[in-house]
Amino acid sequence: MSVTHEEVVKAAEAERILNSDVFKEAIENLKNEYITHWLNSRGIDDVAVREDFHRSLLLLPEVERHLRIMAEKGKLTKANINKIRNIA
């Protein structure tokens, strides 16, 4: 499998994951769980715990962003492949 073909395959998989109801539900459940734990950590000694949950919340959109980048990169690669095929 060539690198460009591999990118197209990965892009399609990334798109399927992003559009998956299971993935969307998992992200939403994690977000709600992190927020609940974050809000319920009220003790003075819980500062590190709150910081960990806050960082975790900030990472969730990053996972989605990286999947979107993979999906878009593959779409561009596929468009380039099709363009080359039409020229040849």
Steps between C-alpha positions, in 0.01 A plus 500: 500500500649834401523783749233704322261205486566436868418865579171470310410184693591663833300808406191292431543323834549832682182631337307187603620542858406868511153425364448199725221540754700278736802733479285810547330343801832389650644852468186654650497248786867564577444875492207474742689262727804730513283804572314317777821386667654844452205675663480248784866534596457777752767424755804720539713193434317432173677770300712247309193285433308802364795592281515146362130504413534844344787378282299193407211722389737704285635185333166368376465759221863434404418135428217611272722763337769244415242266350365789290851582380552138395164497321571824314853399408368182345232688310767728354715199411204329335421817304862519384497135395182555301646814343814310392288217359299748292818659362665170410 
